[in-house]
Structure formats: structure tokens, C-alpha cells
Amino acid sequence: MIPMTLADVASAVSGTLLTAGADTETTVVAGAVDTDSRLIAPGGIFVAKPGETTDGHLFVPAAAGAGAALAIVEHVVDVPISQIVVPDVVGALADLARTVVGRVRARGALQITGITGSNGKTTTKNLLARILQDEGETVAPRASFNNEVGAPLTMLRVTGDTRYLVSEFGASGPGDIARLAGLVTPDVGVVLMVGMAHAGGFGGVEATLKAKTELVEAIRPGGVAVLNADDPRVATMAAVAAARGVSVRWFGRGAAAPATHPGVPHVRADEVEVSPDGTTCVVVANGERMPLRLRVLGEHHVMNALAALTAAEVLGVPIAEGIARLETVALAERWRMQPLGSERIRIINDAYNASPDSMAAALRTLAQITQPGQRKVAVLGAMSELGEYAGEEHDRVGLLAVRLRIERIVVVGRDARRLYLAAVGEGSWDGEAVFFESADEAFDYLQGELRDGDRVLVKSSNSAGLRFLGDRLGESFS
């Protein structure tokens, strides 16, 4: 965090400062801010966030022992470090982030990009950060730090030398993106797609559209919205941008744009090909055709790359330079289309998150990269946060797996059983589809079932825990 006095911090979070030891109101703190006492380093600031299973106030002594200079709390804790007492530490975290980013931005160098969408946020964030880091100090979220805690923690990592802040904005309901993006009013807002992810929390895809539009509504006047020209719902956001004095840059794969806006995408892709080694395409921009060889696996990542290239160009990085930097990226993120195992038995661990769209994209990638004589094996778990749509969406995935001629469909977990039943009903009744209650049972089965040449996709939402099954399989067959 940038240097601030204890009094400044207390003012930013509207809290009551209680100093300890030799501290005074003018004592300066500048350490990293975190809600995890295990990550606190000397001089750090610990935010005692109450949790679902435990309370951060219980860990204030551990944070103090690790050298924390300050704790932000909802009630005083008996430890010998200064504390700021606030009614709501999560709200205080947001207020502190707003203040810190505002001060750095006022110096004139910081440019802020916000990214949202039903799928692809983390990959796009990582790709854009890779492009920008060669231009200057770049701050981007660790993993999927995109919620009411993770986004402000990322913002608080900016320093006086930070040139680019890349923020990822997730949401579980209406208003979430507005609150997070409102902390920083981005210069550039990227909207990837509007799909069924988290539809249960939003109440349907149209409500999801409204929620994702909140990012465009938060872009500062004179900023730029980077929009997916291939998604008709995203395309409708152009009108919102225009009403706010925000210009639009389009990315997509289609040569023709939807009727909701004229022309063709500013940055688009032709000649997309997927192989076990990655994905290639030709990027068409500014009248030029430039080859791109992504080492990241999956055709769907082409759109993420186009979004990153478009946003980077808005920020001043030529497309050709952006392409060269993207070609150095070997893995978008752990547990996202992550190749494990060996050439003998390849495991693709994509079980950090799942939605109907990403599940379909991963299954199609499995089909594309499997060569004649090799078997396609899909290890699938539940997709979470679909609410009333969960049943029919799991049905669709089961049907798609059969229609893609996946030779072995291994369904894990009671919440995914309907996927298994749909696969059986579609015609996978001769042992192609199997069901297991637990990941351990599935692991034992796969240990005896997998053979040379198999290509194995492991895919589920985070809550299903199959990412750890993917890791076990990768280690077992390495």
C-alpha cells in the first residue's frame, strides 16, 4: 500500500483509531494489506474479516506476532498493536481501496482496466497483465480475486509507481459489479460475454445482462468499452456507453457484426485451429493480418486473447507487440485447461470453475485435440450457482458429451447425477457413462480404466472439488 499516516487510514475508513506502543496519529504505515494472517509480513495491515466458519478477530494475535503494524477491526482485540475500529471491515476495506487508488490516480500516471463476463475473466486478466507488464508496473489480481474482498485487496497493492491496474469483477447478484467498479471508475471496461454462469443468483440471463452492464455504466466519461461483437447481449451495451460519453472498441471472430452495431470488429480472428500444443489463429486488425500462436489450450481462449489485445491497444500497446507477449504465456492459470500427466495419458485439469458455456467449450476442446486411435475421457462434476436452471443445464452437458462421442463419461458427485442420467438417456448406456459419489471412488476407477493414448478432461465448478482429483490424476500418470 502507499504510505499513509494512521490518522489518514482512520479517516479513509471512517473509523476510530486506538494507537499502541510508540505509535501516534502521524505514524506512517505502508505494508501490504491482507485478510489472511498467514500472509502478513512485518509492517503489514491486517483486516479482521468475519467469515462463514471463523472470525478474523481470532487471528489478530497471529497477525501481530507476524509483525503487523495495524489491524482494522470491528471490536478491540487485546494485542499490542494499533487498531482502527469500524462498523464493517469489508466496507472499510473498500473505502481504503477507493482512497488509495484515488491518490495514485491523481498523480496522473495510473490507468485502470476492469474486466467482467460470465466466463473468461481470469484468463483475460492474466493475458492483459502479461502484455502490460512490459510497459510498466502492473497490478492484477492473484487467482480469482474478484469479489468484495479480493478486488479491494488487489487495488490496495498499487504503489506510486504503478502504471496499470487490471481489476477483475465477479458478481453473485445485482449491484455487485457497480459497487466494485465504482471504487475505481475504470478508464477501460472489458465485457467478455453474458451467459448462464451464476444465473441462479441473478434470476436469469437477462438479469445477468443487466448486472454485467454495470461495468460499462461505471467507466469514466471519455473512457473506452471493449465489447464482444459476437455476443448480441454484450453488443447492446454500446448504447449505454454512448449515453455516458464512452467510446467502444469491438473484438470478435465474426467477419460481420450483429445488427446492433455497424461495421466489423476492430480486432478479430480468422483461421482458428486447435491442437494438443495450443491454439493458432490469424489476428486481423488495422488492415493487417498477424499470426498468433497461443500455447494456452482451447479454442475459447482466442476470444480472451482478442479482448486482451484490444484493451492493450486502447492503452497504447500495438497489436503486434501484444501478440508477441501473448505467445510467451504457457498457462493462463492453475486449474484452467492445465495440461498434466504425460504424452502417454494427458490430463487436462479445468476444474476451478464451470458454467454451461465453459463446460461446452472444454468438451469441444477435448474432442478437437484427441487424435485417431486415442480415447476421449471426460470427468465431470456439478456446475454451481445455476439455481432453478441447474437441472436442464446439466442435462444439456450430458447430451453434448454423448453427441461429441466422448468414449468415457465419468460423473462425480450427487449434485451432478442428472448429467449422468442425461448421458445414459441419450444413448451412453453400455458402460460409456459411469457415476461415482466421491472423487476417491472416481480416482480408483480411473486408475484401472485409463490406458495409453487417453485424453482426459477434468471439469467442474470449484465447489465440487474435482481440481484436486485432476491434480492426483496428473501426478499418477506423469
C-alpha positions as CSV (number, residue, x, y, z in Angstrom):
1,M,0.0,0.0,0.0
2,I,1.1,3.6,-0.5
3,P,2.4,5.3,2.7
4,M,-0.3,6.8,4.8
5,T,-0.5,8.0,8.4
6,L,-2.6,6.1,10.9
7,A,-4.9,9.2,11.0
8,D,-5.2,9.1,7.2
9,V,-6.2,5.5,7.3
10,A,-8.7,6.0,10.0
11,S,-10.2,8.9,8.1
12,A,-10.4,6.9,4.9
13,V,-12.4,4.1,6.6
14,S,-14.4,6.4,8.9
15,G,-13.0,4.5,11.9
16,T,-11.8,5.2,15.5
17,L,-8.1,5.0,15.9
18,L,-6.6,3.4,19.0
19,T,-2.8,3.7,19.0
20,A,-0.4,1.3,20.8
21,G,3.2,1.5,21.9
22,A,5.1,4.4,20.4
23,D,2.5,4.9,17.6
24,T,0.8,8.3,17.1
25,E,-1.7,9.6,14.6
26,T,1.3,10.7,12.4
27,T,2.9,7.2,12.4
28,V,3.2,6.1,8.8
29,V,2.1,2.6,7.6
30,A,2.9,1.3,4.1
31,G,2.8,-2.5,4.4
32,A,0.7,-4.9,2.4
33,V,-3.0,-5.3,3.3
34,D,-4.5,-8.7,3.8
35,T,-7.3,-10.6,5.4
36,D,-5.2,-13.8,5.9
37,S,-2.9,-13.6,9.0
38,R,-0.6,-16.2,7.4
39,L,0.3,-13.7,4.7
40,I,1.0,-10.8,6.9
41,A,4.6,-9.6,6.8
42,P,6.3,-7.0,9.1
43,G,4.7,-3.6,8.7
44,G,1.5,-5.2,7.2
45,I,-2.1,-4.2,7.8
46,F,-4.4,-7.0,8.9
47,V,-8.2,-6.7,8.2
48,A,-10.1,-8.9,10.6
49,K,-12.9,-10.1,8.4
50,P,-15.6,-12.2,9.9
51,G,-16.1,-15.4,7.9
52,E,-18.7,-18.1,7.4
53,T,-16.8,-20.6,9.5
54,T,-14.4,-18.5,11.6
55,D,-13.8,-14.9,12.6
56,G,-10.8,-12.9,11.6
57,H,-10.6,-11.3,15.0
58,L,-9.4,-14.6,16.4
59,F,-6.3,-14.2,14.2
60,V,-5.3,-10.7,15.2
61,P,-2.8,-12.0,17.7
62,A,-1.2,-14.1,14.9
63,A,-1.0,-11.1,12.7
64,A,0.6,-9.1,15.4
65,G,3.1,-11.9,16.0
66,A,4.0,-11.8,12.3
67,G,4.8,-8.1,12.6
68,A,1.5,-6.4,11.6
69,A,1.7,-2.6,12.2
70,L,-2.1,-2.1,12.2
71,A,-5.3,-4.1,12.5
72,I,-8.7,-2.9,11.1
73,V,-11.3,-4.5,13.4
74,E,-15.0,-4.4,14.4
75,H,-14.2,-4.6,18.0
76,V,-11.0,-4.1,20.0
77,V,-8.7,-7.1,20.4
78,D,-6.2,-7.4,23.3
79,V,-3.0,-7.2,21.3
80,P,-0.2,-4.6,21.5
81,I,-0.6,-3.1,18.0
82,S,-2.6,-0.1,16.8
83,Q,-6.2,-0.8,15.8
84,I,-8.9,1.1,13.9
85,V,-12.4,0.1,14.9
86,V,-15.1,0.3,12.2
87,P,-18.7,-1.0,12.0
88,D,-18.0,-3.1,8.9
89,V,-14.4,-4.2,8.0
90,V,-15.4,-5.3,4.5
91,G,-16.9,-1.8,3.8
92,A,-13.8,-0.3,5.4
93,L,-11.6,-2.4,3.0
94,A,-13.5,-0.9,0.1
95,D,-13.2,2.6,1.4
96,L,-9.5,2.3,1.9
97,A,-9.1,0.9,-1.7
98,R,-11.0,3.8,-3.1
99,T,-8.8,6.3,-1.2
100,V,-5.5,4.7,-2.2
101,V,-6.4,4.3,-5.9
102,G,-7.7,7.8,-6.0
103,R,-4.5,9.3,-4.6
104,V,-2.3,7.3,-7.0
105,R,-4.5,8.2,-9.9
106,A,-4.4,11.9,-9.0
107,R,-0.7,11.8,-9.8
108,G,-1.7,11.2,-13.4
109,A,0.1,8.0,-14.5
110,L,-2.3,5.2,-13.4
111,Q,-4.6,3.7,-16.0
112,I,-7.3,1.3,-14.8
113,T,-9.0,-1.6,-16.7
114,G,-12.0,-3.5,-15.4
115,I,-12.9,-6.9,-16.8
116,T,-16.2,-8.8,-16.4
117,G,-18.1,-11.5,-18.1
118,S,-19.8,-14.8,-17.4
119,N,-16.7,-16.7,-18.4
120,G,-13.0,-16.0,-19.2
121,K,-12.4,-13.1,-16.7
122,T,-9.3,-14.6,-15.0
123,T,-7.7,-15.8,-18.2
124,T,-8.2,-12.4,-19.9
125,K,-6.9,-10.6,-16.8
126,N,-3.8,-12.7,-16.9
127,L,-3.3,-12.2,-20.7
128,L,-3.7,-8.5,-20.4
129,A,-1.4,-8.2,-17.4
130,R,1.2,-10.1,-19.4
131,I,1.0,-7.6,-22.2
132,L,1.1,-4.6,-20.0
133,Q,3.9,-5.6,-17.6
134,D,6.5,-4.9,-20.2
135,E,5.2,-1.3,-20.4
136,G,5.4,-0.5,-16.7
137,E,4.5,-1.7,-13.2
138,T,1.2,-3.6,-13.5
139,V,-1.0,-4.8,-10.6
140,A,-3.5,-7.6,-11.4
141,P,-5.5,-9.9,-9.1
142,R,-4.0,-13.1,-7.8
143,A,-6.0,-16.1,-8.8
144,S,-9.7,-15.0,-9.0
145,F,-9.6,-12.1,-6.6
146,N,-12.7,-10.6,-8.0
147,N,-15.3,-10.2,-5.2
148,E,-16.0,-7.7,-2.4
149,V,-12.8,-8.7,-0.6
150,G,-10.4,-9.8,-3.4
151,A,-11.0,-6.8,-5.7
152,P,-10.2,-4.2,-3.0
153,L,-7.1,-6.2,-1.8
154,T,-5.8,-6.1,-5.4
155,M,-6.5,-2.3,-5.6
156,L,-4.5,-1.8,-2.4
157,R,-1.4,-3.3,-4.0
158,V,-0.9,-0.2,-6.2
159,T,2.1,2.0,-5.4
160,G,3.2,5.4,-6.5
161,D,5.0,3.7,-9.5
162,T,2.0,1.6,-10.7
163,R,1.2,2.4,-14.3
164,Y,-1.6,-0.1,-14.8
165,L,-4.2,-1.6,-12.5
166,V,-6.2,-4.6,-14.0
167,S,-9.3,-5.4,-11.9
168,E,-11.5,-8.5,-12.4
169,F,-15.1,-8.0,-11.3
170,G,-17.2,-11.0,-10.5
171,A,-20.7,-10.9,-9.1
172,S,-23.2,-13.2,-7.4
173,G,-26.1,-10.8,-7.7
174,P,-27.2,-7.4,-9.0
175,G,-25.2,-4.4,-7.8
176,D,-22.0,-6.3,-7.0
177,I,-20.1,-5.0,-10.1
178,A,-21.5,-1.5,-9.7
179,R,-20.0,-1.4,-6.2
180,L,-16.6,-2.8,-7.1
181,A,-16.1,-0.9,-10.3
182,G,-17.4,2.3,-8.6
183,L,-14.4,2.2,-6.3
184,V,-12.1,3.0,-9.3
185,T,-14.2,4.2,-12.2
186,P,-12.2,2.4,-14.9
187,D,-10.6,4.0,-17.9
188,V,-11.3,0.8,-19.9
189,G,-14.0,-1.7,-19.3
190,V,-13.9,-5.2,-21.0
191,V,-17.1,-7.2,-21.2
192,L,-16.4,-10.8,-22.5
193,M,-19.8,-12.5,-22.6
194,V,-23.2,-12.8,-21.0
195,G,-24.1,-16.4,-20.2
196,M,-25.7,-18.7,-17.6
197,A,-22.9,-18.6,-15.0
198,H,-24.3,-17.6,-11.7
199,A,-27.8,-17.4,-13.3
200,G,-29.3,-18.7,-10.0
201,G,-28.1,-15.6,-8.1
202,F,-29.2,-13.2,-10.8
203,G,-32.5,-14.7,-11.7
204,G,-31.9,-15.5,-15.3
205,V,-29.7,-14.4,-18.2
206,E,-31.5,-11.1,-18.8
207,A,-30.8,-10.1,-15.2
208,T,-27.2,-11.3,-15.8
209,L,-27.0,-8.9,-18.7
210,K,-28.2,-6.0,-16.6
211,A,-25.6,-6.9,-13.9
212,K,-22.7,-7.1,-16.4
213,T,-23.8,-3.7,-17.9
214,E,-22.9,-2.2,-14.6
215,L,-19.3,-2.2,-15.6
216,V,-20.0,-0.1,-18.7
217,E,-22.0,2.3,-16.6
218,A,-19.0,2.7,-14.3
219,I,-16.4,3.6,-16.9
220,R,-15.4,7.2,-16.6
221,P,-16.7,9.6,-19.3
222,G,-14.2,9.7,-22.1
223,G,-13.1,6.1,-21.4
224,V,-13.5,3.1,-23.6
225,A,-15.7,0.0,-23.5
226,V,-14.2,-3.1,-25.1
227,L,-17.1,-5.3,-26.1
228,N,-17.6,-8.7,-27.6
229,A,-19.1,-8.2,-31.1
230,D,-20.2,-11.8,-31.3
231,D,-22.5,-11.7,-28.3
232,P,-25.7,-9.9,-29.1
233,R,-26.4,-9.2,-25.4
234,V,-23.0,-7.6,-24.9
235,A,-23.5,-5.6,-28.1
236,T,-26.5,-3.9,-26.6
237,M,-24.1,-2.2,-24.1
238,A,-22.8,0.1,-26.9
239,A,-25.9,2.3,-26.4
240,V,-25.2,2.5,-22.7
241,A,-21.6,3.5,-23.4
242,A,-22.7,6.2,-25.9
243,A,-25.0,7.7,-23.4
244,R,-22.1,8.1,-20.9
245,G,-19.7,9.6,-23.4
246,V,-17.7,6.3,-23.6
247,S,-16.4,5.1,-26.9
248,V,-16.5,1.4,-28.0
249,R,-13.9,-0.9,-29.4
250,W,-15.1,-4.3,-30.7
251,F,-13.4,-7.7,-30.7
252,G,-14.8,-10.9,-32.1
253,R,-14.4,-13.8,-34.6
254,G,-17.2,-12.8,-36.9
255,A,-16.4,-11.0,-40.2
256,A,-19.8,-9.3,-39.9
257,A,-21.1,-7.6,-36.8
258,P,-24.5,-8.1,-35.3
259,A,-27.3,-5.7,-36.4
260,T,-27.0,-3.9,-33.0
261,H,-23.9,-2.1,-34.3
262,P,-22.3,-1.2,-37.7
263,G,-19.1,-2.5,-39.2
264,V,-16.9,-5.3,-38.2
265,P,-14.8,-5.9,-35.1
266,H,-11.8,-3.7,-34.7
267,V,-9.8,-6.8,-33.7
268,R,-10.9,-10.2,-34.9
269,A,-9.6,-13.7,-35.5
270,D,-9.5,-15.9,-38.7
271,E,-8.3,-19.4,-39.4
272,V,-8.6,-20.7,-35.8
273,E,-7.0,-24.1,-35.3
274,V,-6.8,-26.2,-32.1
275,S,-4.1,-28.8,-31.4
276,P,-2.8,-30.5,-28.3
277,D,0.0,-27.9,-28.3
278,G,-2.3,-24.9,-28.1
279,T,-4.3,-22.7,-30.4
280,T,-3.4,-20.8,-33.5
281,C,-5.2,-18.1,-35.5
282,V,-4.7,-15.0,-37.6
283,V,-5.4,-11.7,-35.9
284,V,-6.9,-9.2,-38.2
285,A,-6.6,-5.5,-37.0
286,N,-5.9,-2.2,-38.6
287,G,-5.7,-3.7,-42.1
288,E,-3.1,-6.2,-41.1
289,R,-3.1,-10.0,-40.7
290,M,-0.8,-11.2,-37.9
291,P,-0.4,-14.9,-36.9
292,L,-0.9,-15.7,-33.2
293,R,0.3,-19.0,-31.6
294,L,-1.3,-19.4,-28.2
295,R,0.3,-22.0,-26.0
296,V,-2.9,-21.9,-23.9
297,L,-5.2,-24.8,-24.7
298,G,-8.7,-24.3,-26.0
299,E,-10.4,-22.5,-28.9
300,H,-12.4,-20.4,-26.5
301,H,-9.3,-18.7,-25.3
302,V,-9.0,-17.0,-28.7
303,M,-11.8,-14.6,-27.7
304,N,-10.0,-13.9,-24.4
305,A,-6.8,-13.1,-26.3
306,L,-8.6,-10.8,-28.7
307,A,-10.1,-9.0,-25.7
308,A,-6.7,-8.6,-24.1
309,L,-5.1,-7.4,-27.3
310,T,-7.9,-4.9,-27.9
311,A,-7.8,-3.5,-24.4
312,A,-4.0,-3.3,-24.6
313,E,-4.2,-1.4,-27.9
314,V,-6.5,1.1,-26.2
315,L,-3.8,1.6,-23.5
316,G,-1.2,2.2,-26.1
317,V,0.4,-1.2,-26.9
318,P,0.4,-2.0,-30.6
319,I,-1.3,-5.3,-31.6
320,A,1.9,-6.9,-33.0
321,E,3.7,-6.3,-29.7
322,G,0.8,-7.6,-27.7
323,I,0.8,-10.8,-29.8
324,A,4.5,-11.4,-29.2
325,R,3.9,-11.1,-25.5
326,L,0.9,-13.4,-25.5
327,E,3.0,-16.1,-27.3
328,T,5.2,-16.3,-24.1
329,V,2.2,-17.4,-21.9
330,A,2.4,-21.1,-21.2
331,L,-0.6,-21.4,-18.8
332,A,-3.4,-19.0,-18.3
333,E,-3.9,-20.0,-14.6
334,R,-3.7,-23.1,-12.5
335,W,-6.7,-25.4,-12.9
336,R,-7.7,-23.7,-16.1
337,M,-7.1,-26.0,-19.1
338,Q,-3.9,-27.0,-17.3
339,P,-2.1,-29.9,-19.1
340,L,-0.9,-32.5,-16.6
341,G,0.2,-36.2,-16.9
342,S,2.3,-37.1,-19.9
343,E,2.0,-37.6,-23.6
344,R,1.1,-41.2,-22.8
345,I,-2.0,-40.2,-20.8
346,R,-2.8,-36.4,-20.9
347,I,-4.8,-34.9,-18.1
348,I,-6.4,-31.5,-18.7
349,N,-7.4,-30.0,-15.4
350,D,-10.0,-27.4,-15.9
351,A,-11.9,-27.8,-12.6
352,Y,-11.5,-24.4,-11.0
353,N,-14.8,-23.1,-12.3
354,A,-17.6,-24.3,-14.6
355,S,-20.7,-22.9,-16.3
356,P,-22.8,-24.3,-19.2
357,D,-20.7,-22.2,-21.6
358,S,-17.3,-23.1,-20.3
359,M,-18.3,-26.8,-19.8
360,A,-19.3,-26.9,-23.5
361,A,-16.1,-25.2,-24.6
362,A,-14.0,-27.6,-22.6
363,L,-15.7,-30.6,-24.0
364,R,-15.4,-29.4,-27.6
365,T,-11.7,-28.7,-27.0
366,L,-11.3,-32.3,-25.7
367,A,-12.9,-33.5,-29.0
368,Q,-10.7,-31.3,-31.1
369,I,-7.4,-32.3,-29.6
370,T,-8.0,-36.1,-29.5
371,Q,-6.4,-37.8,-32.4
372,P,-7.5,-41.0,-34.2
373,G,-6.7,-44.0,-32.0
374,Q,-6.9,-42.0,-28.8
375,R,-9.9,-42.0,-26.4
376,K,-11.8,-39.0,-25.1
377,V,-12.5,-39.3,-21.4
378,A,-14.5,-36.6,-19.5
379,V,-14.5,-36.5,-15.7
380,L,-17.4,-34.1,-14.9
381,G,-18.8,-32.6,-11.7
382,A,-21.5,-30.2,-10.8
383,M,-21.9,-26.7,-12.1
384,S,-22.8,-24.5,-9.1
385,E,-24.9,-21.3,-8.8
386,L,-27.4,-22.2,-11.5
387,G,-30.5,-22.1,-9.2
388,E,-33.7,-23.3,-11.0
389,Y,-31.7,-23.8,-14.2
390,A,-29.4,-26.4,-12.8
391,G,-31.3,-29.5,-13.9
392,E,-31.8,-28.5,-17.5
393,E,-28.3,-27.2,-17.9
394,H,-26.8,-30.4,-16.5
395,D,-29.0,-32.3,-19.0
396,R,-27.5,-30.3,-21.8
397,V,-24.0,-31.1,-20.8
398,G,-24.8,-34.8,-20.6
399,L,-26.3,-34.7,-24.1
400,L,-23.4,-32.8,-25.5
401,A,-20.9,-35.2,-24.1
402,V,-22.6,-38.1,-25.9
403,R,-23.0,-36.2,-29.1
404,L,-19.3,-35.4,-29.1
405,R,-18.7,-39.1,-28.9
406,I,-16.8,-39.0,-25.6
407,E,-15.9,-42.6,-25.1
408,R,-15.9,-42.4,-21.2
409,I,-18.1,-40.0,-19.3
410,V,-17.2,-40.2,-15.6
411,V,-19.6,-38.2,-13.5
412,V,-18.7,-37.4,-9.9
413,G,-20.9,-36.1,-7.0
414,R,-24.6,-36.3,-6.2
415,D,-25.2,-32.7,-7.5
416,A,-24.0,-33.9,-11.0
417,R,-26.1,-37.1,-11.1
418,R,-28.6,-35.6,-13.5
419,L,-25.7,-35.1,-16.0
420,Y,-25.1,-38.8,-15.8
421,L,-28.7,-39.7,-16.3
422,A,-29.0,-37.4,-19.3
423,A,-25.9,-39.1,-20.9
424,V,-27.4,-42.5,-20.3
425,G,-30.8,-41.4,-21.7
426,E,-29.1,-40.0,-24.8
427,G,-27.5,-43.4,-25.6
428,S,-24.5,-43.8,-23.4
429,W,-25.8,-47.0,-21.7
430,D,-23.2,-49.6,-22.4
431,G,-20.7,-48.6,-19.8
432,E,-19.6,-45.4,-21.5
433,A,-21.1,-43.3,-18.7
434,V,-20.4,-44.1,-15.0
435,F,-21.3,-42.4,-11.8
436,F,-19.5,-42.1,-8.5
437,E,-20.5,-40.4,-5.3
438,S,-17.0,-39.3,-4.4
439,A,-13.7,-38.2,-6.1
440,D,-11.9,-41.1,-4.3
441,E,-14.1,-43.6,-6.0
442,A,-13.6,-42.0,-9.3
443,F,-9.9,-41.9,-8.8
444,D,-9.8,-45.7,-8.1
445,Y,-11.9,-46.4,-11.2
446,L,-9.7,-44.2,-13.4
447,Q,-6.5,-45.8,-12.1
448,G,-7.7,-49.1,-13.6
449,E,-9.6,-47.7,-16.6
450,L,-7.2,-45.2,-18.3
451,R,-4.8,-46.5,-20.9
452,D,-2.1,-45.2,-23.3
453,G,-3.4,-42.6,-25.6
454,D,-6.3,-41.4,-23.4
455,R,-7.0,-37.7,-23.3
456,V,-8.8,-36.8,-20.0
457,L,-10.7,-33.7,-19.2
458,V,-11.5,-32.9,-15.6
459,K,-14.2,-30.2,-15.3
460,S,-16.4,-28.9,-12.6
461,S,-17.2,-25.9,-10.5
462,N,-14.8,-25.1,-7.7
463,S,-17.2,-26.3,-5.0
464,A,-17.2,-29.8,-6.5
465,G,-13.5,-30.1,-5.7
466,L,-12.5,-32.0,-8.8
467,R,-9.5,-29.8,-9.3
468,F,-7.8,-31.9,-6.6
469,L,-8.8,-35.1,-8.4
470,G,-7.2,-33.6,-11.6
471,D,-4.0,-33.0,-9.7
472,R,-4.0,-36.5,-8.3
473,L,-4.5,-38.0,-11.8
474,G,-1.8,-35.7,-13.2
475,E,0.7,-36.9,-10.7
476,S,-0.3,-40.5,-11.0
477,F,0.1,-40.6,-14.8
478,S,3.1,-38.2,-15.1
